[in-house]
Amino acid sequence: MGGESDGLRAYHGKRDFGRTGEPAGEGTPGEGVEPRFVVQIHDASTLHFDFRLQVADVLKSWSVPKGPSADPSDKRLAVPTEDHPLEYEEFEGVIPAGEYGGGTVIVWDHGTYEPLSHDRRGRPVDFAESLAHGHARFRLHGAKLRGEYALTRFRGGPDRSAGEDAAWLLVKTAGGGRGHGTPDPRRARSARTGRTLARVAAEDGRG
């Protein structure tokens, strides 16, 4: 349990929950349910996508500047960020200016995923272990993203590093038909509320 709470310590340390509406999080996984994923569009100092996978009681998170793609020829840079609480899957709104990550967030896609990582003999490998080793495969079941994807670390420091020296590639590997390409983030609509970034900024950013 200590590892997970240590992971959320970085998340908590960067935020003033008296100012931001982001969830502090209890980090309690559901019993017997498939792990969740969420892709959020975040209009902060840079406009980017945040890709998050539930691993145990946290959301492992990567910043994906160009967003995930349904085209297997697109290799998308994914830079790890701090673990987020499970409740962050539902977060949509405006983070106040001056706060860490200040800007507008929408939930572009969410759903469940199936871990697919295996060893050389074809035996299933624990998903957290596969991430620690720098290569994880999974099948997404989202409203927009479907099919098999892989996250592969191609440079960086120690296994648990979330610093700028660590970088991954997010690539679609197979399945799920053609799916959706990466949208224009400013025109994309929330999978939760149907709102665009501009509408969330106007409605949630008052006061």
FENDATA-V468483 format. One record per helix or strand. SS is the DSSP state (A for helix, B for strand). FROM is the first residue (numbers start at 1). TO is the last residue. If there is no record, write none. Layout:
BEGIN
ss: [SS | SS]
from: [FROM | FROM]
to: [TO | TO]
END
This chain:
BEGIN
ss: [A | B | B | B | B | A | B | B | B | B | A | B | B | B | A]
from: [2 | 36 | 47 | 58 | 76 | 86 | 93 | 103 | 118 | 124 | 127 | 135 | 146 | 167 | 197]
to: [13 | 43 | 55 | 64 | 85 | 90 | 95 | 115 | 118 | 124 | 132 | 142 | 155 | 174 | 204]
END
